[in-house]
Amino acid sequence: MTMTISRRWGLILSALLLLLSACRMPDEQASVAEGVSASAASAQGERYHITWTMHLNEAVPGDAEMVRFLEDKFNVDLEIWNLENNQYEALLDLKLAQGEIPDLFRIRQSYDLLKYRNQQVLAEIPPGMLEQHAPNLTRLIHTDAPGYMEYGQLDGRQYGIPVINPTNAYRVPVVYREDWLNQLGLKPPATLAELEKVMYAFTREDPDRNGKHDTYGLSSEGMNVVFGAFGQMVFTEQLYFAEKDHRLVIGALEPEMKEALGYLQKWYRDGVIDPEFITGENKGGYKHLSHAFIHGRIGMTSMGNYYHWVQAGDYQVMDDKGGEVPVEAAFNALELARRNSQARIIFGQPVTGPQGKRGSKAYDKLMSYTAIGAGALQEPGKLAKILEILDYVSANPDLEASMTMKHGIQGKHWKWAGEAKDDVVILPPFDRSANYTNHIGANIGMMVPQRPRGRREQWASTLGLGEHGIYNALKVPLPSLIQYGPELIKLRNKAYVAMITGDTPIEAFDGFVKAFREAGGEQVLGEANEWYRGQAPK
């Protein structure tokens, strides 16, 4: 009897909804339908199947403990798509081509927001939905990164939730083999001329003392420090723009790059640059590992973030008994130590060029976007449910719950380091796996803009990484970048590699710039500067 009455009221509610929607404008229809449907679905206790994309270094098992925890808590079936980070876009685009759209849609490159919107695979997030169903996440973005929420809007409609990385306040470090420097009686260079001296010594003076001519100064990532000595970035995943003379320019097109290329071409001719630089320093697996550096081929790099270079003992952490112990090595430093226990690294500063400029690559605080797949709108109430889960796992105001979402079950995977609850200790055996959170399905949320206050960040603040970062001055996706960007990047890379190797003379630079502009670069620069002028104070 109760079920019959419920169904009857459901039919009446549906009829009223149809009547209301017929009397409203299309924009209002979506908002009203979502609001009514959300409450209706909640009342009926509908169990959704939600597909979820995220940053991961290893696959999340289908029966991962923390995934099951969330499934039980929110009455959903949660499927994590295991898309390898190094090939994320290619794997995601393959899924999309097959008609599969994730419900929680990670957009790794911020400029791809417009591309996916244009492909009609993203859902618009109606006004008020974020505030209602992800209030903690919305508050953190508005409070700690004011103005960034608008970057997720296209034509005044919200498609992306900005993922803001507070650690990107620090630039990419410049790293040297300290044991090589000591062996040769050298110090980390401060100028481009000093860098040249060190690079030649690393190549010609057998810094590893193995009696073989098998070492080089630098590879592809280190070249950005040379470009930085002239104020620009070149070898980046996206085109880097810079502010110059009250306008935006593309760094790779600026005339001062000819002088930088002159240095690199000479170094390559003299055997100072690793000939494998064309294929990059990373040879697969975790994208921020410099295998050329780890394997002892090169003695300098500028790859990865500061936390990829933590050496054993760089700072103190708490052990599972609450005592102070030296931190263990991580990522590049760990892999290097495994191959050579005598190897040591040291951070240097970006070197100063002829005009007093210097800098290393820096990633914008706007790291990526989290979006909702278009298919989520096909099930009434599903959008609201996804936002509620995202809010819970990403911006939970309850400290215990927040740590549980990041690290797993308290007492099993982690415990508080002390009474102050300002640090956690990862418990054995999970402390021996850098990616244990993937194994248990923890930390599936998006990054929020709260500034980290952990010991690692306190250590990083002493390294001078907050200065001399070269950021991309363009903050939004452009239609022309979607259309021309991939081919322009290929054109840039091909031209630069040819000039560095000497296959093309430096004098060909102006011809490259002309070809770049004609291949869509002129339109890209025009749109970029139109946006830039719109940001000027009124």
N, C-alpha and C positions, 0 to 999 in steps of 0.2 A: 504493500500500500504506500509506504514511504517512498519507495523507488518510483512508483507511478507519479506521485505528486511532484517529486524532484524533476522527473522528465518533463512533466507538463509545464512547470515553471521555467525549465530550460528552454522549451519551445517559445513560451511567451517572451522570455528575455531575448531570444534570437530575433523574434519578430519586431520587438521594440528597437533592437539595434539596427535592423535593416531600415526601419522607418526613419530613425534618426539620421542614419548615414545618407539616405536619399535627400535629406533636407540640408546637407552641409557641403561645404567646399571640399575638394579632394584632400587638401592638407589637413583639414580638421578631421576627416574620416579616419585617417591612419591613427591619429592621436586618441580619438574616442574609442575606436575599435580595440586598440591595444589596451587601454585602461580598463574597459569593461571585460575584455577577454581574460586579462590577467587575473582579475578577481574571480571570474567564473572558473578558470582552470584551477586556481588555488582551492576553491571550495570543493571541487570534484576530486582533488588530490591526484591529478594526472601525472604519470611518470614519463618524463621526456628522455629521449636518447640524444645526448649532446656530444658533438665531436669538438675536439679542443686542440689547438696548435700552440706551441710554446718553444722557448729557447731550451734546447737540451743537447747534452754532449754524449749521452748514451741512451739507448732505448728504455722507455718506461714499460715494464711488464703489464700485461692485461689484468693481472690480479694484484697489482701493487697495493700495498697496505693503505696508504693515505688516499689513494683513489677510491678504494672501497669505503673508507671513512666518509668521504664527501658524498658518495652515492647514497649511503645510509642517511646521512644528515639531511640532504636536500631531496631525497626520494627521486633520484635520477639515475640513468645509466650513462656513465662518463667514458668516452673513448678518446684516448690520447693518440693523435697522429704522430708517429715517430718519423719525423722528417729531419734528416741529418743537417746540422747547421751549415756545414760547408757547402751543401747543395740545396739549401732550403728553397730558394726561388724556383729552381728547375723542378724539384720534386713537387712543390705546391702547384706550379703551373701545369704539370702533368695530370695531377688530380683534377684541377679545374677543367682541363681539356676533356676529361672523361665524365664531366658533369657532376663531380663531387665538390661540394663547397663546405668548408668547416663552419661550424656554428660560432665558435670563438676563433676569430681570424687574426692571426699574428701577421703584421706587415713589417718585415725586418728592415727594409729600407724605407725611410720616411717619404721619399719622393714617389714611391709606388702607390701611395694612397689614391692619387688621381687615376692612375692606370686601372686599378681594380674597381674604382667607382665607375669608370667608363665602361668596364667590362660587365657591369651590372651584377657583380657578385657580392656587393656589400649592401647591407641594410642601413637605411637612414635611422639614426637614433632620435626619436621624436623629442621635442622640447619637454623638459621636466622629467624624462625617464631616468636620466643619470642621477639627478638629485633625489628622486624617489627611491630608486632601487640600488643605487651605489653611492649612498650619501657620504661615506667615509672617504672613498676614493676621490669623489668630486671635491670634497672639502680640502683634502691634501693638495690637489693640483691647484685649486684657486688660491690657497694660502701660501704654499711654498714655491709655486711656479706661476705667478699671476700672468695672465695673458696667453699662456701656452695652450689652454683648451681651445682657443679660437683657431689655432693652427690645424686642428682636426676638422675644421669646417670647409666645405666646398660649396660655393654659391649660397652661403648662409645656412647650410644644412650640416648637421653633425654626422660625420661618417667615421671618424677616428677618435679614439681616446689616446691622448699623447702619453707615450712612455718616456719618462724623464729620468735620466741617469745622473744622480748627484755626483758620482765619482768622476764624471767627465769634466768636472772642474779642474782636474789634473790632466795635463797633456801626456802624450806618449813619451816614455823615457828614452834616453840615449844610453845604450849599454855597451860596455867594453869588457874584454877579457882582462881582468886585473892582473892575473898571473903572467899573461903575455907582456903587459906594460912593465911589470916589475922585472921580468927577465931581460927586457931591453933597456931598462933604466929610463922609462918614459912615464909621463903623467897624462891623465885625460886631457885632450886638447881643448883650448878655449877659442881658437880662431881657425878659420878655414885653412890657413897656411900650416898651422900646427897639426890639423887633422890630416892634411896631405902627408906630412912627415911620418905620422903614426901609421897611416895606411900603407905606405911604402915599406916601413919597417916590419909590419906584420907579414908582408908578402915576401920580403927578400932576406930577412935576418933570422929565419927559422925559429919563431917565438916558442914553439912547442918542443924544440930541441930533439926532434926525432930524426934529424939528418936528411929529411926529404923536403922537396919543394912542393908542398901540398897545402899551403895556407894562403889566404887572400885577405885583403883589408875589409871589404864590405860586399854586400849584395843589394838587391832591389830596395829593401826597406831603409837601409842606411842612406840611400840616395836622397831620400826626402829631407835629410838633415842638410845635405848640400843645397838642395832647392830652397830650404828654409833660410839658408845664409843669404839668399837673395829675396826673401820675403814671401815666397809662394810655396804651395804644395802641388805636386804633380801626380805621383803614383798613388792614387786613392780610388776607392770603389766607385765613387761618384765624382762628377766634376766639381772641383772646389772653386768657389768664387771668393774674391777679395774686394774690400773697399779701397778705392784709389781715386783721388781727385773728385770726390763727391759722386762717385758712380760705382757700379759693380763691374768687375772684370773677371775673366777666367784666368787663373794663375798660369796655366800651361801655355797661354798665348802671349804672355807679357815679354817684351824684348829682353829684359834682364836674364831670362832663362837661357839665352844664347851663351852668356858667359858661364852659367852653371854647367851647361852641356859641354862647353869647352874643357872644363876640368874633368868631367866624367869620361869624355872621349879619350883624353890623354891617359887617364888612369886605366881605362880598359885596354888601350894599346900597349901599355906598359905591364899588363898582367896583374894589376892591383885589384880589379873587380872580378869576383867569381864569375866564370863564363856561364854558369848555370843560372845567372840572375834572371834570365828571360822567363824561366818557369817558376820563379819565386822562391822564397826561403822555406815556405811550408810545403811539405811533400805529401800531405794527406792527414786525416785524423783531425784532432782539435786545431782549429784554424789559427790560434794565436801562438802556436809553437814554431820557433825558427829552427828547423832541422839543420840548416847550414851552420848556425851558431852552435847548436847542441853537439853536432858531429865534429866540431873543430875545424871547419873549412874557413870560417871568417871570424874576425876578432871584434867586430862592431856591428850593431844593429839598432833599429828603432822600431821594433815590432812588439805588439801586444801592449797591455796596460801595466801599471806598476805592480799589480798583484800577480802578474804572471812571472815576476822576477824576484819573488821573496826567497832569500837564502836562509839556510838554517841559522838561527840565532840573531836574525835582524831585529827582532823585538821579542818581548816576553808575552806568553799567554798562560792561561790557567789550565792545569791538568785536572783529571777527574777526581783528584783528592783536594782540589782547591789551592794547590801550590803553584808558584810561579815557575815556569819552565821555558826554555828557548823555543821559539816557533820552528816548525819543520819547514824544509824547502818545499816550494810549490812550482808546478808547471815547468817553465823553461829551466829554472834553477835546479829543480829536482831532477829532470832528465839529464842535464849536464853533469850533475854530481854523480848520477848512476854510471855514466860513461867514464868519468874522470874525477876521482875523489879529490884531486889536487887543484882542480879548476876553481877559479873564483871570478866573480863579476863585480863591476863597479859602475855606478851611474855617473855620467858626465852631463854637462850642460850643452844645449844646442850651440854650435860654433858660430862665431861672428864673421860675417862676410865683409867684402871690401867697403860697403857703404854703411857698415855698422848694424845691419839687420841680422836677426837670428830667430830660429823657431823650429819646433818639431810639430808633427801632426797632432791635432786635437780633435776629438769627436764632440759633436754638438750635444748639449744636454738633452735636446729632443732626439732621442735615440731611434725610436720607431713608433708604431701605432698598434693599438689593439682595436680591432673592429668586430662587427657582428656580421656573419654570413647572411646573404639574402634569403637563404632557405629557412632561417629561423623564424621569419615572419609568416611562414605558411602554417605554423602551429600557434594558435592563440595562447598567449601567456608565456611562450618560450623565451622571448627576448627578456622579459622581466626576470625570469628564473636565471638566465645566464648572467645578467648583471648582478644579481644577488650573490651568486657563487663567486664571481670575480671580485666583488667588494669584500667578501669574507676571506678569501685566500690572499688578497693583495694589501688591504688597508684595514685590517681588523684592529679596532682600538683597544681590545683586550690583549694585554701583553702576553699572557700564557697562550691564548689561542693563536696569536700572531706567530709566536715562536714554534708552535706545533705545526702550523701551516708551512713554515720555512724549513724546519729541521726534523719533523717527525714526532713520535710519541715521547713525551717527557719521561725520563727514567729508563727508557729502552734505547732511544737513539741519542738523547742529549740530556744534560742537566744544567742547572744554573751554576756559574763559576763561583758565586759568592752570594752573600746576603743582599748586596746592592742590586742584583739582577741586571747588571749592565753588560754581561758577557755570558756566553754559553760554552760548555765543554761537550764535544762530540764523543760519545762513549764507544769503547771497543765493541765489536770489530769494525764499526762504521767509520771510525776515525782514520782507518787505513785506506779508505776509498774516496778519492776526490769527488766522485760523482754518485755517492751513495744516495743523495736526494732523488736522482733519477730512478735508481733501483727501487725505491720505496714509493715513488710518486708524490714526493713533497715538492714544495717551492714551484708550483705550477702557475702562480699568479704573475702579474705584471709588476715591474719596478715602479716605485713611487718616489717622489722627489724629496723625501726627508733626508737631510744630510747625515751620512753614516758617522757614528761617533766611536766605532770600535778601535781596538788597538792598532789594527792594520792601517786604518786611515790616519790615526795619530802619527804613526811612523811615516806614512806617505807625505804628511804635511811638512816634514823636516827635510824633504829632498829637493825643494825648489821647483816642484812640478806644477805649481800654480801660476808660474810665469812663463812667458815666451811660447805659449801654445798658439798655433795657427788654425783657426776654426773656419768652417765653411760659412761665408757671410749670407748665403741664400738659405732661408728657413722653410720655404714652402715648395710644394710640387708645382711644376709648370706644364701646361699642355705640350709645349714644344720639346721639353725634356723627355717626356714620354715618347714622343714621336721620333726624336733625333738622338736622344741621349746615348743609348747603347752603341750605335754606330759611331758617334763622335768619340766615345771612350776608346773604341777599337782603333779609330784613326789616330787619336792622341798617342796611344801606347805603341802602335806600329811606327809612327814617325820618331818618337823619342828613342825607342830601341835601335832603330836604324842609325840615328845620329850618334848614339853612345857607342855602338859597335864600329862606327866609321863606315858602314855601308853607304851612308848618305852624309855629305859634308854639312857642317854647321850652317853654311850659307844657304842651305835648303830650308832653314827655319821659316823665313818669310813666306815661302811657297806653301809650307804646311799650314801656316796661319790663314792664308788666303783660301786654301782648300777646305779648312775647318769651317770657316765662316760660310762658305758657299754650300757646305753639306748640312746646313741647318743651324750652325753656330750663331749666325747673325740674328736669326729669329729668337734663339734662346737668350742671347744677350739683351735683345729688345724687351722681351717679356720680363726678364730678371730685373731690369732697370725700371720698368713700369711698376713692378711690385715695390722696388726699393724706394722710388719717389713717393709712393703711397705711405711709406713708413715714417717719412720725415715729419717732425712736429708741425702741426697746423698753426 
